[in-house]
Amino acid sequence: MSEREYRTVKASQTVLKELMVPSYANFGGKVHGGFILSLMDKIAYTCAASHVKGYCVTASVDSVDFLNPVEVGDLLTLSASVNYVGNSSLEIGIKVVSEDFRLGIVKHTNTSYFTMVAMDEDTRKPVPVPGLILEDEQEIKRFIEGKIRKSLKTGHRAEMKKIRKGLDMIKEINALEGENCRLYKL
Protein backbone atom coordinates (compact mmCIF):
# COMPACT_ATOMS: atom_id res chain seq x y z
CA MET A 1 0.00 0.00 0.00
CA SER A 2 2.04 2.96 -1.25
CA GLU A 3 -0.42 5.76 -0.51
CA ARG A 4 -2.52 5.21 2.60
CA GLU A 5 -6.08 4.14 1.95
CA TYR A 6 -8.99 5.13 4.18
CA ARG A 7 -12.18 3.22 4.84
CA THR A 8 -15.32 4.07 6.75
CA VAL A 9 -16.20 2.48 10.08
CA LYS A 10 -19.51 1.29 8.62
CA ALA A 11 -17.75 -0.60 5.80
CA SER A 12 -16.47 -3.26 8.20
CA GLN A 13 -19.06 -3.25 11.00
CA THR A 14 -20.06 -6.83 11.72
CA VAL A 15 -22.97 -8.48 13.51
CA LEU A 16 -23.06 -12.12 14.58
CA LYS A 17 -26.18 -13.78 15.99
CA GLU A 18 -26.22 -17.23 17.49
CA LEU A 19 -28.79 -19.22 19.43
CA MET A 20 -27.38 -20.53 22.69
CA VAL A 21 -27.93 -24.31 22.77
CA PRO A 22 -27.48 -26.81 25.64
CA SER A 23 -24.07 -27.99 24.40
CA TYR A 24 -22.71 -24.46 25.15
CA ALA A 25 -23.64 -24.70 28.85
CA ASN A 26 -21.20 -24.94 31.73
CA PHE A 27 -21.70 -27.02 34.88
CA GLY A 28 -23.84 -24.23 36.36
CA GLY A 29 -26.31 -24.39 33.48
CA LYS A 30 -25.33 -21.01 32.00
CA VAL A 31 -23.54 -20.49 28.69
CA HIS A 32 -19.81 -21.04 29.18
CA GLY A 33 -17.83 -17.77 29.20
CA GLY A 34 -15.11 -19.41 27.11
CA PHE A 35 -17.61 -20.09 24.35
CA ILE A 36 -18.65 -16.42 24.34
CA LEU A 37 -14.97 -15.39 24.22
CA SER A 38 -14.50 -17.64 21.19
CA LEU A 39 -17.40 -15.90 19.43
CA MET A 40 -15.91 -12.52 20.36
CA ASP A 41 -12.55 -13.51 18.86
CA LYS A 42 -14.31 -14.70 15.71
CA ILE A 43 -16.21 -11.43 15.21
CA ALA A 44 -13.10 -9.35 16.05
CA TYR A 45 -11.19 -11.20 13.32
CA THR A 46 -14.04 -10.80 10.82
CA CYS A 47 -14.36 -7.07 11.47
CA ALA A 48 -10.58 -6.43 11.36
CA ALA A 49 -9.99 -8.59 8.27
CA SER A 50 -12.87 -6.85 6.53
CA HIS A 51 -11.32 -3.43 7.21
CA VAL A 52 -7.82 -4.57 6.24
CA LYS A 53 -8.97 -6.80 3.36
CA GLY A 54 -6.41 -9.30 4.59
CA TYR A 55 -5.14 -11.54 7.35
CA CYS A 56 -5.16 -10.39 10.99
CA VAL A 57 -4.21 -11.91 14.34
CA THR A 58 -5.41 -11.20 17.86
CA ALA A 59 -2.70 -9.31 19.77
CA SER A 60 -4.52 -8.60 23.02
CA VAL A 61 -7.90 -8.49 24.68
CA ASP A 62 -8.86 -5.88 27.23
CA SER A 63 -10.70 -7.08 30.29
CA VAL A 64 -13.89 -8.99 29.71
CA ASP A 65 -16.35 -8.42 32.54
CA PHE A 66 -19.47 -10.56 32.32
CA LEU A 67 -22.25 -8.27 33.53
CA ASN A 68 -25.13 -10.73 33.13
CA PRO A 69 -25.27 -14.49 32.61
CA VAL A 70 -26.27 -15.88 29.23
CA GLU A 71 -28.97 -18.52 29.39
CA VAL A 72 -29.41 -21.55 27.19
CA GLY A 73 -32.14 -20.60 24.73
CA ASP A 74 -31.07 -16.93 24.51
CA LEU A 75 -30.23 -15.33 21.19
CA LEU A 76 -26.76 -13.82 21.52
CA THR A 77 -25.95 -10.80 19.34
CA LEU A 78 -22.37 -9.61 19.00
CA SER A 79 -21.71 -6.27 17.30
CA ALA A 80 -18.18 -5.31 16.26
CA SER A 81 -16.74 -2.08 14.95
CA VAL A 82 -13.28 -0.70 14.22
CA ASN A 83 -12.79 2.01 16.84
CA TYR A 84 -9.17 2.96 16.29
CA VAL A 85 -6.35 2.19 13.88
CA GLY A 86 -2.62 2.63 14.34
CA ASN A 87 0.06 1.72 11.83
CA SER A 88 -0.49 -2.03 11.74
CA SER A 89 -2.97 -2.52 14.57
CA LEU A 90 -6.70 -1.99 14.96
CA GLU A 91 -8.87 -1.79 18.04
CA ILE A 92 -12.16 -3.61 17.59
CA GLY A 93 -14.96 -2.72 20.00
CA ILE A 94 -17.39 -5.56 20.68
CA LYS A 95 -20.75 -5.33 22.41
CA VAL A 96 -22.55 -8.52 23.41
CA VAL A 97 -26.29 -8.62 24.10
CA SER A 98 -28.42 -11.62 25.03
CA GLU A 99 -32.12 -11.78 24.31
CA ASP A 100 -34.79 -14.06 25.69
CA PHE A 101 -37.01 -13.53 22.67
CA ARG A 102 -39.87 -15.52 24.23
CA LEU A 103 -40.12 -13.05 27.12
CA GLY A 104 -38.71 -10.02 25.30
CA ILE A 105 -35.91 -9.54 27.85
CA VAL A 106 -32.71 -8.02 26.44
CA LYS A 107 -29.53 -7.88 28.58
CA HIS A 108 -26.16 -6.29 27.88
CA THR A 109 -23.74 -9.07 28.83
CA ASN A 110 -20.37 -7.44 28.13
CA THR A 111 -18.27 -5.03 26.12
CA SER A 112 -14.64 -5.59 25.28
CA TYR A 113 -11.86 -4.27 23.08
CA PHE A 114 -9.68 -6.57 20.98
CA THR A 115 -6.41 -5.36 19.48
CA MET A 116 -5.80 -7.02 16.13
CA VAL A 117 -2.66 -6.78 14.00
CA ALA A 118 -2.66 -6.96 10.19
CA MET A 119 -0.12 -9.49 8.95
CA ASP A 120 1.41 -10.39 5.62
CA GLU A 121 0.34 -14.00 5.05
CA ASP A 122 3.69 -15.00 3.55
CA THR A 123 6.21 -13.21 5.77
CA ARG A 124 4.05 -13.18 8.92
CA LYS A 125 5.22 -9.62 9.53
CA PRO A 126 2.91 -6.71 10.42
CA VAL A 127 1.68 -4.60 7.51
CA PRO A 128 0.12 -1.11 7.39
CA VAL A 129 -3.64 -0.86 7.82
CA PRO A 130 -6.00 1.51 6.03
CA GLY A 131 -6.88 4.67 7.90
CA LEU A 132 -10.33 5.29 9.30
CA ILE A 133 -12.87 7.76 7.97
CA LEU A 134 -14.76 9.15 10.97
CA GLU A 135 -18.24 10.23 9.93
CA ASP A 136 -20.00 11.23 13.15
CA GLU A 137 -19.40 12.28 16.76
CA GLN A 138 -19.66 8.74 18.12
CA GLU A 139 -17.00 7.46 15.70
CA ILE A 140 -14.72 10.37 16.62
CA LYS A 141 -15.27 9.71 20.35
CA ARG A 142 -14.53 5.98 19.94
CA PHE A 143 -11.34 6.77 17.98
CA ILE A 144 -10.13 9.17 20.69
CA GLU A 145 -10.97 6.67 23.46
CA GLY A 146 -9.14 3.92 21.52
CA LYS A 147 -6.08 6.15 21.22
CA ILE A 148 -6.20 6.78 24.97
CA ARG A 149 -6.59 3.04 25.73
CA LYS A 150 -3.54 2.29 23.56
CA SER A 151 -1.48 4.92 25.39
CA LEU A 152 -2.59 3.63 28.80
CA LYS A 153 -1.72 0.03 27.86
CA THR A 154 1.73 1.11 26.66
CA GLY A 155 2.29 3.01 29.92
CA HIS A 156 1.03 0.10 32.01
CA ARG A 157 3.42 -2.35 30.28
CA ALA A 158 6.35 0.00 30.89
CA GLU A 159 5.38 0.49 34.55
CA MET A 160 5.06 -3.28 35.14
CA LYS A 161 8.46 -3.88 33.54
CA LYS A 162 9.97 -1.27 35.85
CA ILE A 163 8.28 -2.81 38.91
CA ARG A 164 9.46 -6.34 38.02
CA LYS A 165 13.05 -5.14 37.66
CA GLY A 166 13.01 -3.40 41.04
CA LEU A 167 11.21 -6.04 43.13
CA ASP A 168 12.67 -6.48 46.60
CA MET A 169 11.66 -10.12 47.08
CA ILE A 170 12.34 -10.20 50.84
CA LYS A 171 10.18 -7.13 51.37
CA GLU A 172 7.44 -8.52 49.09
CA ILE A 173 7.47 -11.94 50.79
CA ASN A 174 7.10 -10.25 54.18
CA ALA A 175 4.18 -8.23 52.79
CA LEU A 176 2.33 -11.48 52.03
CA GLU A 177 1.41 -11.78 55.72
CA GLY A 178 -2.37 -11.92 55.93
CA GLU A 179 -2.82 -12.85 52.28
CA ASN A 180 -4.67 -16.01 51.31
CA CYS A 181 -1.56 -18.06 50.60
CA ARG A 182 0.87 -20.36 52.37
CA LEU A 183 4.59 -20.23 51.70
CA TYR A 184 6.69 -23.35 51.71
CA LYS A 185 10.12 -22.94 53.21
CA LEU A 186 12.53 -22.01 50.44
HELIX and SHEET records of a PDB file:
HELIX    1   1 LYS A   10  SER A   12  5                                   3    
HELIX    2   2 PRO A   22  TYR A   24  5                                   3    
HELIX    3   3 GLY A   33  VAL A   52  1                                  20    
HELIX    4   4 GLU A  137  LYS A  165  1                                  29    
HELIX    5   5 MET A  169  ASN A  174  1                                   6    
SHEET    1   A 2 TYR A   6  THR A   8  0                                        
SHEET    2   A 2 GLY A 131  ILE A 133  1                                        
SHEET    1   B 5 THR A  14  LEU A  19  0                                        
SHEET    2   B 5 LEU A  75  VAL A  85 -1                                        
SHEET    3   B 5 SER A  89  ASP A 100 -1                                        
SHEET    4   B 5 ILE A 105  ALA A 118 -1                                        
SHEET    5   B 5 CYS A  56  VAL A  61 -1                                        
END                                                                             
